[in-house]
Amino acid sequence: MVHKLADNPPDCVKLGLIVTEFSDLSIAVIHHKTPQLLYDCLTRLSHYADGAKLLVVDTDSRDDSEVMLRRDFPQVRFIHAANHSMAQAANVGLKAGQTRFIAHMNADVMIETETFGKLLEVLSSSKVGLVGPRCFTPEGNWQDQGLPYRLHYALLEHLSKASLAVPWLAGCLQVTRRDVLKRVGGLNASLRFYNEDIEWCWRMRHAGYACHLVKTDLLHIGGSSTPGDKRFLIEGFRGGYMLSKMYRPRWLRQLHRLAVLSTAAWQRRFATEAQEREAYKQIYEMFRRNRFDISPFGETLTTSNPEFLAD
């Protein structure tokens, strides 16, 4: 899994007959209030993606951490962005990167020696528009992204291929090409938190590009900058149904709505924690009223929207 840094890390990775020069790669790291994790992330990127153009998109820098980071990582470009959504922060980074390949990733992702070499090897195919790695938790388990994603992980483990075409890729680290980005566009910022990675992948596939899960593993600490706030759970359900409205037939949307209404009706009464019960009460009302146009978040992910479920 995640190992100590190599004594002499390479500035490029040779894979078969392909040599990936990282000068063709921009990496935008999305950061929010986790300076130590960002420091560790940049340390690994500086060693294992040497030559890549490193960007930090900071959505809330209110201390002296940036001064320290600028001192120790003078090659990194810092960009300040509003804390509107994960998608908007990623789009700021994607727009700033002007190389052939461009990645966006979370600050709590710790890459390995071969991570970007293997990702870019697969992405070199014109038929592939987006690639991502397999992610493990600090406990050494595969990150739980739901049953289909676990099946993809397991299937790839037993295949001799370097990658597997999948419906969607987790958004903690995704890499695309500049030509694909120009054609497909960036992430959908109306999805304030969660689901933006799925929607982007679906849009990639509708444009004729494959999304590939690559057989390379890294650590994703996960949840490091996400507070235990009911709005994130509510937004997850809202965004999930927005995906159904965008891409699924009417009958499947109706099944989706009924399934959530049933789940929320139960959980609003019997969920273990009071905050979770309150979240499901609002989820139930959102689906009962068909009010998916307004997010529970205000202008930022730290503020509430007074118009959410307002009468």
C-alpha positions as CSV (number, residue, x, y, z in Angstrom):
1,M,0.0,0.0,0.0
2,V,1.5,3.4,0.9
3,H,5.3,3.1,1.4
4,K,8.1,5.3,2.5
5,L,9.4,7.6,-0.2
6,A,12.1,6.1,-2.3
7,D,15.7,7.3,-1.9
8,N,16.1,8.2,-5.5
9,P,12.6,8.7,-6.9
10,P,12.3,8.9,-10.7
11,D,11.3,12.0,-12.7
12,C,9.6,9.7,-15.2
13,V,8.2,6.2,-15.3
14,K,9.0,3.6,-17.9
15,L,6.1,1.3,-18.6
16,G,6.8,-1.2,-21.4
17,L,7.7,0.9,-24.5
18,I,6.0,4.0,-23.1
19,V,7.9,6.7,-21.2
20,T,5.7,9.2,-19.5
21,E,7.2,12.6,-19.2
22,F,5.5,14.4,-16.4
23,S,6.2,17.8,-18.0
24,D,3.0,17.1,-20.0
25,L,1.0,16.8,-16.8
26,S,-0.7,19.4,-14.5
27,I,-2.0,18.3,-11.1
28,A,-4.6,20.4,-9.3
29,V,-4.8,19.5,-5.6
30,I,-8.1,20.6,-4.0
31,H,-7.4,21.7,-0.4
32,H,-9.7,22.7,2.5
33,K,-8.3,23.2,6.0
34,T,-6.0,20.2,6.1
35,P,-2.5,21.7,5.9
36,Q,-0.6,18.7,7.2
37,L,-2.3,16.3,4.8
38,L,-1.6,18.8,2.0
39,Y,2.1,18.9,3.0
40,D,2.3,15.1,2.9
41,C,0.5,15.1,-0.5
42,L,2.8,17.6,-2.0
43,T,5.8,15.8,-0.7
44,R,4.8,12.7,-2.6
45,L,3.8,14.6,-5.7
46,S,7.2,16.4,-5.7
47,H,9.0,13.0,-5.6
48,Y,6.8,10.7,-7.6
49,A,5.5,13.2,-10.3
50,D,8.7,15.3,-10.6
51,G,8.4,17.6,-13.5
52,A,4.6,17.9,-13.4
53,K,3.1,21.4,-12.9
54,L,1.6,21.4,-9.4
55,L,-1.3,23.6,-8.5
56,V,-3.1,23.9,-5.1
57,V,-6.7,25.2,-5.2
58,D,-7.3,26.4,-1.7
59,T,-10.9,27.0,-0.7
60,D,-10.2,28.3,2.8
61,S,-6.7,29.6,3.8
62,R,-7.0,31.5,7.0
63,D,-3.7,30.6,8.8
64,D,0.0,30.6,8.1
65,S,0.1,27.2,6.5
66,E,0.4,28.7,3.0
67,V,3.5,30.6,3.9
68,M,5.2,27.3,5.1
69,L,4.0,25.5,2.0
70,R,5.3,28.2,-0.3
71,R,8.7,28.0,1.4
72,D,9.0,24.2,1.1
73,F,7.3,23.8,-2.3
74,P,8.4,26.9,-4.3
75,Q,7.4,25.2,-7.6
76,V,3.7,25.0,-6.5
77,R,1.2,27.6,-7.8
78,F,-1.4,28.5,-5.2
79,I,-4.9,29.5,-6.4
80,H,-7.6,30.8,-4.0
81,A,-11.2,29.7,-4.8
82,A,-14.6,30.1,-3.2
83,N,-15.7,27.1,-1.1
84,H,-18.8,26.7,-3.3
85,S,-18.5,23.1,-4.3
86,M,-16.0,20.3,-5.0
87,A,-16.9,20.6,-8.7
88,Q,-16.2,24.4,-8.9
89,A,-12.9,24.0,-7.1
90,A,-11.8,21.2,-9.4
91,N,-12.9,23.3,-12.4
92,V,-10.6,26.1,-11.3
93,G,-7.7,23.7,-11.3
94,L,-8.7,22.1,-14.6
95,K,-8.9,25.5,-16.2
96,A,-5.5,26.6,-14.8
97,G,-3.7,23.5,-16.2
98,Q,-2.7,24.0,-19.8
99,T,-0.7,20.8,-20.4
100,R,-1.8,17.8,-22.5
101,F,-2.8,15.8,-19.4
102,I,-4.5,17.3,-16.3
103,A,-5.5,15.8,-13.0
104,H,-7.6,17.0,-10.1
105,M,-7.2,15.3,-6.8
106,N,-8.0,15.7,-3.1
107,A,-5.3,16.8,-0.6
108,D,-5.8,13.6,1.4
109,V,-4.7,11.3,-1.5
110,M,-1.2,9.8,-1.2
111,I,0.2,8.6,-4.5
112,E,2.8,5.9,-5.0
113,T,5.8,5.7,-7.3
114,E,4.1,4.4,-10.4
115,T,0.7,6.1,-9.9
116,F,0.8,8.7,-12.6
117,G,2.9,6.7,-15.0
118,K,0.3,3.9,-15.1
119,L,-2.6,6.3,-15.3
120,L,-1.1,8.3,-18.2
121,E,-0.2,5.1,-20.0
122,V,-3.9,4.1,-20.2
123,L,-5.0,7.7,-20.9
124,S,-2.7,7.8,-23.9
125,S,-5.4,5.9,-25.9
126,S,-7.6,8.3,-27.8
127,K,-10.6,6.1,-26.9
128,V,-10.1,6.7,-23.1
129,G,-11.2,10.1,-21.7
130,L,-10.8,9.7,-18.0
131,V,-8.8,7.4,-15.7
132,G,-8.6,6.8,-12.0
133,P,-6.8,4.5,-9.5
134,R,-8.0,2.0,-7.0
135,C,-8.2,3.6,-3.6
136,F,-7.5,2.0,-0.2
137,T,-8.4,3.2,3.3
138,P,-5.8,3.7,6.1
139,E,-6.9,0.3,7.5
140,G,-5.8,-1.3,4.2
141,N,-9.3,-2.0,2.9
142,W,-10.7,-1.1,-0.5
143,Q,-12.6,2.1,-0.2
144,D,-16.3,1.4,-0.1
145,Q,-17.9,3.0,-3.1
146,G,-20.9,0.6,-3.3
147,L,-21.3,-2.9,-4.6
148,P,-20.7,-2.2,-8.3
149,Y,-17.4,-0.4,-7.5
150,R,-16.3,-3.3,-5.3
151,L,-17.0,-5.7,-8.1
152,H,-14.9,-3.7,-10.5
153,Y,-12.0,-3.7,-8.0
154,A,-12.2,-7.4,-7.6
155,L,-12.6,-8.1,-11.3
156,L,-9.6,-6.0,-12.1
157,E,-7.5,-7.8,-9.5
158,H,-8.0,-11.1,-11.4
159,L,-7.5,-9.7,-14.9
160,S,-4.1,-9.5,-16.7
161,K,-5.1,-6.2,-18.2
162,A,-3.8,-2.9,-16.9
163,S,-7.2,-1.3,-16.7
164,L,-11.0,-1.9,-16.9
165,A,-13.7,0.2,-18.5
166,V,-16.2,1.2,-15.8
167,P,-19.4,3.4,-15.7
168,W,-17.8,5.9,-13.3
169,L,-14.6,6.7,-11.3
170,A,-14.2,8.0,-7.8
171,G,-13.5,11.8,-7.8
172,C,-10.6,11.7,-5.3
173,L,-8.2,11.5,-8.2
174,Q,-9.2,11.7,-11.9
175,V,-7.0,12.4,-14.9
176,T,-8.1,13.6,-18.3
177,R,-6.7,15.1,-21.5
178,R,-6.9,18.7,-22.5
179,D,-8.7,17.8,-25.8
180,V,-11.3,15.8,-23.9
181,L,-11.9,18.6,-21.4
182,K,-12.5,21.0,-24.3
183,R,-15.1,18.8,-25.8
184,V,-16.9,17.5,-22.7
185,G,-16.4,20.5,-20.3
186,G,-15.7,20.5,-16.6
187,L,-17.6,19.1,-13.7
188,N,-21.2,20.1,-12.9
189,A,-21.1,22.7,-10.1
190,S,-24.8,22.4,-9.5
191,L,-24.0,19.2,-7.7
192,R,-22.5,20.8,-4.6
193,F,-20.9,17.8,-2.9
194,Y,-21.0,14.2,-4.1
195,N,-22.2,12.8,-7.5
196,E,-20.2,15.4,-9.5
197,D,-17.7,12.6,-10.3
198,I,-20.4,10.2,-11.5
199,E,-22.1,12.9,-13.7
200,W,-18.7,13.8,-15.3
201,C,-18.1,10.1,-16.1
202,W,-21.5,9.7,-17.6
203,R,-21.0,12.8,-19.7
204,M,-17.7,11.4,-20.8
205,R,-19.3,8.2,-21.9
206,H,-22.1,10.0,-23.7
207,A,-19.4,11.9,-25.7
208,G,-17.9,8.5,-26.8
209,Y,-15.0,8.3,-24.3
210,A,-14.3,5.4,-22.0
211,C,-13.6,5.8,-18.3
212,H,-11.0,3.3,-17.1
213,L,-10.2,2.1,-13.6
214,V,-6.4,1.5,-13.6
215,K,-4.6,-1.3,-11.7
216,T,-2.6,1.1,-9.5
217,D,-3.3,1.5,-5.8
218,L,-3.0,4.5,-3.4
219,L,-4.2,5.7,-0.1
220,H,-7.2,7.9,0.2
221,I,-7.7,9.0,3.8
222,G,-11.2,10.2,3.1
223,G,-13.5,12.5,5.0
224,S,-10.6,14.5,6.3
225,S,-12.1,17.9,5.4
226,T,-15.8,16.9,5.5
227,P,-17.6,17.7,8.8
228,G,-20.3,15.5,10.2
229,D,-23.0,17.8,8.9
230,K,-26.5,16.7,7.9
231,R,-26.4,19.0,4.8
232,F,-23.8,16.7,3.2
233,L,-26.1,13.7,3.5
234,I,-29.1,15.7,2.2
235,E,-27.0,17.0,-0.7
236,G,-25.9,13.5,-1.6
237,F,-29.5,12.4,-2.0
238,R,-30.4,15.5,-3.9
239,G,-27.5,15.1,-6.3
240,G,-28.3,11.4,-6.8
241,Y,-31.8,12.2,-7.9
242,M,-30.6,15.0,-10.1
243,L,-28.5,12.4,-12.0
244,S,-31.7,10.4,-12.5
245,K,-33.5,13.4,-13.9
246,M,-30.6,14.1,-16.3
247,Y,-29.9,10.6,-17.6
248,R,-32.5,8.0,-16.6
249,P,-36.0,7.2,-18.1
250,R,-39.1,8.3,-16.3
251,W,-40.0,4.9,-15.0
252,L,-36.6,4.5,-13.4
253,R,-36.8,8.0,-11.9
254,Q,-40.1,7.1,-10.3
255,L,-38.6,3.9,-8.8
256,H,-35.7,5.9,-7.5
257,R,-38.0,8.4,-5.8
258,L,-40.2,5.8,-4.2
259,A,-37.1,3.9,-2.9
260,V,-35.7,7.1,-1.2
261,L,-39.1,8.0,0.2
262,S,-39.4,4.6,1.8
263,T,-35.9,4.7,3.2
264,A,-36.2,8.2,4.5
265,A,-39.7,7.5,6.0
266,W,-38.1,4.7,8.1
267,Q,-34.8,6.5,8.9
268,R,-36.5,9.7,10.1
269,R,-38.0,7.7,12.9
270,F,-35.5,5.0,13.7
271,A,-32.0,6.3,12.7
272,T,-29.6,6.0,15.6
273,E,-28.5,9.6,15.9
274,A,-30.7,12.7,16.3
275,Q,-28.8,14.6,13.5
276,E,-29.3,11.7,11.1
277,R,-33.0,11.5,11.9
278,E,-33.3,15.2,11.2
279,A,-31.5,14.8,7.9
280,Y,-33.8,12.1,6.8
281,K,-36.8,14.2,7.8
282,Q,-35.6,16.8,5.3
283,I,-34.7,14.2,2.7
284,Y,-38.3,12.9,3.0
285,E,-39.8,16.3,2.6
286,M,-37.5,17.1,-0.4
287,F,-38.6,14.0,-2.2
288,R,-42.3,14.3,-1.2
289,R,-42.4,17.9,-2.6
290,N,-40.1,17.1,-5.6
291,R,-37.9,20.1,-4.6
292,F,-34.5,19.2,-6.1
293,D,-33.7,22.6,-7.6
294,I,-32.3,24.1,-4.4
295,S,-29.4,22.8,-2.4
296,P,-29.3,22.9,1.4
297,F,-26.0,24.8,1.1
298,G,-25.8,28.5,0.8
299,E,-23.1,30.4,-1.1
300,T,-20.5,28.2,0.4
301,L,-20.3,24.6,1.9
302,T,-20.2,26.2,5.4
303,T,-23.5,28.1,5.1
304,S,-27.1,27.1,4.9
305,N,-29.6,28.1,2.2
306,P,-32.6,29.7,3.8
307,E,-34.7,28.9,0.7
308,F,-34.2,25.2,1.0
309,L,-37.6,23.6,1.7
310,A,-39.0,27.0,2.5
311,D,-42.8,27.2,2.3
